[in-house]
């Protein structure tokens, strides 16, 4: 089962951060090519969620 988020997902920054941490823990800090792509998607989603949180706070 993959936890790769879909573009435009409504996950919070905290949820995405947990997924990133889990991915890194499962990979032992060394990502395969597939895991690296999943990581990149998660980081982009996390950054968008963080930006959304900042806009809402303003």
KELUM-443623 format. One record per atom (N, C-alpha, C): residue number from 1; x, y, z; atom name; residue in one letter. Coordinates in nm, 2 decimals. Layout:
N
+-----+--------+--------+--------+------+------+
| pos |     xx |     yy |     zz | site | code |
+-----+--------+--------+--------+------+------+
| NUM |      X |      Y |      Z |   CA |    a |
...
+-----+--------+--------+--------+------+------+
This chain:
58
+-----+--------+--------+--------+------+------+
| pos |     xx |     yy |     zz | site | code |
+-----+--------+--------+--------+------+------+
|   1 |   0.08 |  -0.12 |   0.00 |    N |    x |
|   1 |   0.00 |   0.00 |   0.00 |   CA |    x |
|   1 |   0.09 |   0.12 |   0.00 |    C |    x |
|   2 |   0.07 |   0.21 |  -0.09 |    N |    x |
|   2 |   0.15 |   0.33 |  -0.10 |   CA |    x |
|   2 |   0.07 |   0.45 |  -0.04 |    C |    x |
|   3 |   0.15 |   0.53 |   0.03 |    N |    x |
|   3 |   0.09 |   0.65 |   0.10 |   CA |    x |
|   3 |   0.12 |   0.78 |   0.02 |    C |    x |
|   4 |   0.15 |   0.76 |  -0.11 |    N |    x |
|   4 |   0.18 |   0.88 |  -0.19 |   CA |    x |
|   4 |   0.05 |   0.96 |  -0.21 |    C |    x |
|   5 |   0.06 |   1.09 |  -0.17 |    N |    x |
|   5 |  -0.05 |   1.17 |  -0.18 |   CA |    x |
|   5 |  -0.09 |   1.21 |  -0.33 |    C |    x |
|   6 |  -0.21 |   1.24 |  -0.35 |    N |    x |
|   6 |  -0.25 |   1.28 |  -0.48 |   CA |    x |
|   6 |  -0.24 |   1.43 |  -0.49 |    C |    x |
|   7 |  -0.21 |   1.49 |  -0.60 |    N |    x |
|   7 |  -0.20 |   1.63 |  -0.62 |   CA |    x |
|   7 |  -0.33 |   1.70 |  -0.57 |    C |    x |
|   8 |  -0.31 |   1.81 |  -0.50 |    N |    x |
|   8 |  -0.42 |   1.88 |  -0.45 |   CA |    x |
|   8 |  -0.49 |   1.81 |  -0.32 |    C |    x |
|   9 |  -0.42 |   1.72 |  -0.26 |    N |    x |
|   9 |  -0.48 |   1.65 |  -0.15 |   CA |    x |
|   9 |  -0.50 |   1.76 |  -0.03 |    C |    x |
|  10 |  -0.59 |   1.73 |   0.06 |    N |    x |
|  10 |  -0.62 |   1.82 |   0.16 |   CA |    x |
|  10 |  -0.56 |   1.78 |   0.29 |    C |    x |
|  11 |  -0.44 |   1.72 |   0.29 |    N |    x |
|  11 |  -0.37 |   1.68 |   0.41 |   CA |    x |
|  11 |  -0.31 |   1.80 |   0.48 |    C |    x |
|  12 |  -0.30 |   1.80 |   0.61 |    N |    x |
|  12 |  -0.24 |   1.91 |   0.68 |   CA |    x |
|  12 |  -0.08 |   1.89 |   0.67 |    C |    x |
|  13 |  -0.01 |   2.00 |   0.70 |    N |    x |
|  13 |   0.13 |   2.00 |   0.70 |   CA |    x |
|  13 |   0.18 |   1.89 |   0.81 |    C |    x |
|  14 |   0.11 |   1.88 |   0.92 |    N |    x |
|  14 |   0.15 |   1.79 |   1.02 |   CA |    x |
|  14 |   0.14 |   1.64 |   0.97 |    C |    x |
|  15 |   0.03 |   1.61 |   0.90 |    N |    x |
|  15 |   0.00 |   1.48 |   0.85 |   CA |    x |
|  15 |   0.11 |   1.45 |   0.74 |    C |    x |
|  16 |   0.14 |   1.54 |   0.66 |    N |    x |
|  16 |   0.24 |   1.52 |   0.56 |   CA |    x |
|  16 |   0.38 |   1.50 |   0.62 |    C |    x |
|  17 |   0.41 |   1.58 |   0.72 |    N |    x |
|  17 |   0.54 |   1.57 |   0.79 |   CA |    x |
|  17 |   0.55 |   1.43 |   0.85 |    C |    x |
|  18 |   0.44 |   1.37 |   0.91 |    N |    x |
|  18 |   0.45 |   1.24 |   0.96 |   CA |    x |
|  18 |   0.47 |   1.14 |   0.85 |    C |    x |
|  19 |   0.41 |   1.16 |   0.74 |    N |    x |
|  19 |   0.44 |   1.06 |   0.62 |   CA |    x |
|  19 |   0.58 |   1.07 |   0.58 |    C |    x |
|  20 |   0.64 |   1.19 |   0.57 |    N |    x |
|  20 |   0.78 |   1.20 |   0.54 |   CA |    x |
|  20 |   0.87 |   1.13 |   0.64 |    C |    x |
|  21 |   0.84 |   1.16 |   0.77 |    N |    x |
|  21 |   0.92 |   1.09 |   0.87 |   CA |    x |
|  21 |   0.91 |   0.94 |   0.86 |    C |    x |
|  22 |   0.79 |   0.89 |   0.84 |    N |    x |
|  22 |   0.77 |   0.75 |   0.83 |   CA |    x |
|  22 |   0.84 |   0.69 |   0.71 |    C |    x |
|  23 |   0.84 |   0.76 |   0.60 |    N |    x |
|  23 |   0.91 |   0.71 |   0.48 |   CA |    x |
|  23 |   1.06 |   0.70 |   0.50 |    C |    x |
|  24 |   1.11 |   0.81 |   0.57 |    N |    x |
|  24 |   1.26 |   0.81 |   0.60 |   CA |    x |
|  24 |   1.29 |   0.69 |   0.70 |    C |    x |
|  25 |   1.20 |   0.67 |   0.79 |    N |    x |
|  25 |   1.23 |   0.57 |   0.89 |   CA |    x |
|  25 |   1.23 |   0.43 |   0.83 |    C |    x |
|  26 |   1.13 |   0.41 |   0.74 |    N |    x |
|  26 |   1.12 |   0.28 |   0.67 |   CA |    x |
|  26 |   1.24 |   0.25 |   0.58 |    C |    x |
|  27 |   1.29 |   0.36 |   0.52 |    N |    x |
|  27 |   1.40 |   0.35 |   0.43 |   CA |    x |
|  27 |   1.53 |   0.35 |   0.50 |    C |    x |
|  28 |   1.53 |   0.37 |   0.63 |    N |    x |
|  28 |   1.66 |   0.37 |   0.70 |   CA |    x |
|  28 |   1.75 |   0.49 |   0.66 |    C |    x |
|  29 |   1.68 |   0.60 |   0.61 |    N |    x |
|  29 |   1.76 |   0.72 |   0.57 |   CA |    x |
|  29 |   1.81 |   0.71 |   0.42 |    C |    x |
|  30 |   1.80 |   0.60 |   0.36 |    N |    x |
|  30 |   1.85 |   0.58 |   0.22 |   CA |    x |
|  30 |   1.73 |   0.55 |   0.13 |    C |    x |
|  31 |   1.70 |   0.64 |   0.04 |    N |    x |
|  31 |   1.58 |   0.62 |  -0.04 |   CA |    x |
|  31 |   1.61 |   0.56 |  -0.17 |    C |    x |
|  32 |   1.53 |   0.46 |  -0.21 |    N |    x |
|  32 |   1.54 |   0.41 |  -0.35 |   CA |    x |
|  32 |   1.49 |   0.51 |  -0.45 |    C |    x |
|  33 |   1.50 |   0.49 |  -0.57 |    N |    x |
|  33 |   1.44 |   0.58 |  -0.67 |   CA |    x |
|  33 |   1.29 |   0.60 |  -0.66 |    C |    x |
|  34 |   1.22 |   0.50 |  -0.63 |    N |    x |
|  34 |   1.08 |   0.51 |  -0.61 |   CA |    x |
|  34 |   1.05 |   0.59 |  -0.48 |    C |    x |
|  35 |   1.12 |   0.56 |  -0.38 |    N |    x |
|  35 |   1.10 |   0.63 |  -0.25 |   CA |    x |
|  35 |   1.13 |   0.78 |  -0.27 |    C |    x |
|  36 |   1.24 |   0.81 |  -0.34 |    N |    x |
|  36 |   1.28 |   0.94 |  -0.37 |   CA |    x |
|  36 |   1.17 |   1.02 |  -0.44 |    C |    x |
|  37 |   1.10 |   0.96 |  -0.53 |    N |    x |
|  37 |   0.99 |   1.03 |  -0.60 |   CA |    x |
|  37 |   0.88 |   1.05 |  -0.51 |    C |    x |
|  38 |   0.85 |   0.95 |  -0.42 |    N |    x |
|  38 |   0.74 |   0.97 |  -0.32 |   CA |    x |
|  38 |   0.78 |   1.08 |  -0.23 |    C |    x |
|  39 |   0.90 |   1.09 |  -0.18 |    N |    x |
|  39 |   0.95 |   1.19 |  -0.09 |   CA |    x |
|  39 |   0.93 |   1.33 |  -0.16 |    C |    x |
|  40 |   0.97 |   1.34 |  -0.28 |    N |    x |
|  40 |   0.96 |   1.47 |  -0.35 |   CA |    x |
|  40 |   0.82 |   1.52 |  -0.36 |    C |    x |
|  41 |   0.72 |   1.42 |  -0.39 |    N |    x |
|  41 |   0.58 |   1.46 |  -0.39 |   CA |    x |
|  41 |   0.53 |   1.50 |  -0.25 |    C |    x |
|  42 |   0.57 |   1.43 |  -0.15 |    N |    x |
|  42 |   0.53 |   1.46 |  -0.02 |   CA |    x |
|  42 |   0.59 |   1.60 |   0.02 |    C |    x |
|  43 |   0.71 |   1.63 |  -0.01 |    N |    x |
|  43 |   0.77 |   1.76 |   0.03 |   CA |    x |
|  43 |   0.70 |   1.88 |  -0.04 |    C |    x |
|  44 |   0.66 |   1.86 |  -0.17 |    N |    x |
|  44 |   0.59 |   1.96 |  -0.24 |   CA |    x |
|  44 |   0.45 |   1.98 |  -0.18 |    C |    x |
|  45 |   0.38 |   1.87 |  -0.14 |    N |    x |
|  45 |   0.26 |   1.88 |  -0.08 |   CA |    x |
|  45 |   0.27 |   1.95 |   0.06 |    C |    x |
|  46 |   0.38 |   1.91 |   0.13 |    N |    x |
|  46 |   0.40 |   1.97 |   0.26 |   CA |    x |
|  46 |   0.42 |   2.12 |   0.25 |    C |    x |
|  47 |   0.50 |   2.17 |   0.16 |    N |    x |
|  47 |   0.53 |   2.31 |   0.14 |   CA |    x |
|  47 |   0.40 |   2.38 |   0.10 |    C |    x |
|  48 |   0.32 |   2.33 |   0.02 |    N |    x |
|  48 |   0.19 |   2.39 |  -0.02 |   CA |    x |
|  48 |   0.10 |   2.40 |   0.11 |    C |    x |
|  49 |   0.10 |   2.30 |   0.19 |    N |    x |
|  49 |   0.02 |   2.30 |   0.31 |   CA |    x |
|  49 |   0.07 |   2.41 |   0.41 |    C |    x |
|  50 |   0.20 |   2.42 |   0.42 |    N |    x |
|  50 |   0.26 |   2.52 |   0.51 |   CA |    x |
|  50 |   0.22 |   2.66 |   0.46 |    C |    x |
|  51 |   0.24 |   2.68 |   0.33 |    N |    x |
|  51 |   0.20 |   2.81 |   0.27 |   CA |    x |
|  51 |   0.05 |   2.84 |   0.30 |    C |    x |
|  52 |  -0.03 |   2.74 |   0.28 |    N |    x |
|  52 |  -0.17 |   2.76 |   0.31 |   CA |    x |
|  52 |  -0.20 |   2.80 |   0.45 |    C |    x |
|  53 |  -0.12 |   2.74 |   0.55 |    N |    x |
|  53 |  -0.14 |   2.77 |   0.69 |   CA |    x |
|  53 |  -0.10 |   2.91 |   0.72 |    C |    x |
|  54 |   0.01 |   2.96 |   0.65 |    N |    x |
|  54 |   0.06 |   3.10 |   0.67 |   CA |    x |
|  54 |  -0.05 |   3.20 |   0.61 |    C |    x |
|  55 |  -0.10 |   3.17 |   0.50 |    N |    x |
|  55 |  -0.20 |   3.26 |   0.44 |   CA |    x |
|  55 |  -0.32 |   3.26 |   0.53 |    C |    x |
|  56 |  -0.37 |   3.15 |   0.58 |    N |    x |
|  56 |  -0.48 |   3.15 |   0.67 |   CA |    x |
|  56 |  -0.46 |   3.23 |   0.80 |    C |    x |
|  57 |  -0.33 |   3.22 |   0.85 |    N |    x |
|  57 |  -0.30 |   3.30 |   0.97 |   CA |    x |
|  57 |  -0.29 |   3.45 |   0.95 |    C |    x |
|  58 |  -0.26 |   3.49 |   0.83 |    N |    x |
|  58 |  -0.25 |   3.63 |   0.80 |   CA |    x |
|  58 |  -0.39 |   3.69 |   0.79 |    C |    x |
+-----+--------+--------+--------+------+------+
